[in-house]
């Protein structure tokens, strides 16, 4: 690691969630759920004509721009290099993933 681990404030987390929404709207991707935690983000996105790696890269890039714009931190890296990409094949799986994204981490008592 070239920098200390990133811990987002509540304000930064709101900034990230709004930017994910804005990016999805701009790209015409469907955002099903987003939940920014203090040290990672979950987003459930349908982008049928776009490779998942591009979805992830665009979201990370735009969130980084917005965080730099709204922060006085001289931070270069806000995110890990990669991130999980999961395919969702049916409505039941989508419902499960949305529930996990929005609620499960709080139920498990993970970070706020």
Buried (B, 14 or more C-beta within 10 A) or exposed (E): EEEEEBEBEEEBBEBBBBBBEBBBEEBEBEBBBBBBBBEBBBBBBEBEEBEBEEBBEBBBEBBBEBBBEEBEEEEEEBBEEEBEEEEBEEEEEBEEBBEBBBEBBEEEEEEE
